[in-house]
Amino acid sequence: MVDVAPDEYVCEIKEPTRTTEQNSLLWPLLTEVSRQVDWYGKKLTPDEWKSVFSASLKQQKVVPGLDGGFVVCAQSTSKMGKREFSDLIDLILAFGAQKGVRFPDVHHLDMEAA
């Protein structure tokens, strides 16, 4: 039997991680935005749109790059909790609605559970 000191136990309380439903919904939404929206005269990939939306949601800093251009100091979506990921999906849907994006049917999902 191993003797463990009481101070070696850690209890961490944190928000639940994103759900499988949320994760499954993200990429079809990003794909439709990518197909249907020109961003300042350019087509962005779904992954680039993910960066745009997550940076917008987090109000991320933009800094000059080492060799010119700019770099967004963004947070990975994999580190987002369930509520924050839901906010990201809401942001994508709202942006898409403003731009006239036709999304696949997502009404069958419970957005509160997603």
C-alpha positions as CSV (number, residue, x, y, z in Angstrom):
1,M,0.0,0.0,0.0
2,V,1.4,3.4,-1.0
3,D,1.2,6.2,1.6
4,V,0.0,9.4,0.0
5,A,0.1,12.8,1.7
6,P,-3.3,14.7,1.8
7,D,-1.7,17.7,0.0
8,E,-1.1,15.5,-3.1
9,Y,-4.8,15.4,-4.0
10,V,-6.2,18.0,-6.3
11,C,-9.8,18.8,-6.9
12,E,-10.4,20.8,-10.0
13,I,-13.8,22.4,-10.8
14,K,-14.2,23.5,-14.4
15,E,-16.8,23.9,-17.1
16,P,-17.8,20.8,-19.0
17,T,-16.0,20.3,-22.3
18,R,-17.7,20.7,-25.6
19,T,-20.1,18.0,-26.7
20,T,-19.8,15.6,-29.6
21,E,-22.9,17.3,-31.1
22,Q,-21.2,20.7,-30.9
23,N,-18.0,19.3,-32.5
24,S,-20.0,17.6,-35.3
25,L,-21.9,20.8,-36.0
26,L,-18.9,23.1,-36.3
27,W,-17.3,21.9,-39.5
28,P,-20.5,21.8,-41.7
29,L,-21.2,25.4,-40.6
30,L,-17.7,26.5,-41.4
31,T,-17.8,24.7,-44.7
32,E,-21.0,26.5,-45.8
33,V,-19.5,29.9,-44.7
34,S,-16.4,29.0,-46.7
35,R,-18.4,28.1,-49.8
36,Q,-20.8,31.0,-49.7
37,V,-18.9,34.1,-48.3
38,D,-16.2,36.1,-50.0
39,W,-14.1,37.9,-47.3
40,Y,-12.7,41.1,-48.6
41,G,-12.5,39.6,-52.1
42,K,-11.0,36.2,-50.9
43,K,-12.4,32.8,-50.3
44,L,-11.2,31.4,-46.9
45,T,-11.0,27.7,-46.0
46,P,-13.1,26.3,-43.2
47,D,-10.0,26.2,-41.0
48,E,-9.3,29.9,-41.7
49,W,-12.9,30.8,-40.9
50,K,-12.6,28.9,-37.6
51,S,-9.6,31.1,-36.8
52,V,-11.6,34.3,-37.7
53,F,-14.6,33.3,-35.6
54,S,-12.7,32.1,-32.6
55,A,-10.5,35.2,-32.6
56,S,-13.6,37.4,-32.9
57,L,-15.3,35.5,-30.0
58,K,-12.3,35.9,-27.8
59,Q,-11.5,39.5,-28.9
60,Q,-7.9,38.3,-29.5
61,K,-4.9,40.5,-30.0
62,V,-3.4,41.0,-33.4
63,V,0.4,41.6,-33.5
64,P,2.9,42.2,-36.3
65,G,4.5,39.0,-37.7
66,L,8.2,38.5,-37.6
67,D,8.5,38.7,-41.4
68,G,5.6,41.1,-42.1
69,G,1.9,40.6,-42.1
70,F,0.0,40.0,-38.9
71,V,-0.5,37.2,-36.5
72,V,-3.7,36.6,-34.4
73,C,-2.9,35.4,-30.9
74,A,-5.9,33.0,-30.8
75,Q,-7.1,30.3,-28.5
76,S,-7.6,26.8,-29.8
77,T,-11.3,25.7,-29.9
78,S,-10.3,22.4,-28.3
79,K,-9.7,24.4,-25.1
80,M,-13.2,25.9,-25.1
81,G,-15.8,24.7,-22.7
82,K,-19.3,23.8,-23.6
83,R,-20.8,27.3,-23.1
84,E,-18.0,29.1,-24.9
85,F,-18.2,26.6,-27.8
86,S,-22.0,27.2,-27.9
87,D,-21.2,31.0,-28.2
88,L,-18.9,30.2,-31.1
89,I,-21.6,28.3,-32.9
90,D,-24.1,31.1,-32.2
91,L,-21.6,33.6,-33.7
92,I,-21.2,31.5,-36.8
93,L,-24.9,31.2,-37.3
94,A,-25.5,34.9,-36.7
95,F,-22.8,35.9,-39.1
96,G,-24.1,33.5,-41.7
97,A,-27.6,34.9,-41.3
98,Q,-26.3,38.4,-42.0
99,K,-24.5,37.2,-45.1
100,G,-27.4,35.1,-46.4
101,V,-25.6,31.7,-45.9
102,R,-27.8,28.7,-46.3
103,F,-26.8,26.2,-43.6
104,P,-27.7,22.5,-43.5
105,D,-30.7,21.8,-41.2
106,V,-29.5,22.3,-37.7
107,H,-32.9,22.7,-36.1
108,H,-33.1,19.1,-35.0
109,L,-30.3,19.7,-32.6
110,D,-31.0,21.1,-29.1
111,M,-28.6,24.1,-29.1
112,E,-28.7,24.2,-25.3
113,A,-27.5,20.6,-25.1
114,A,-25.1,21.1,-28.0
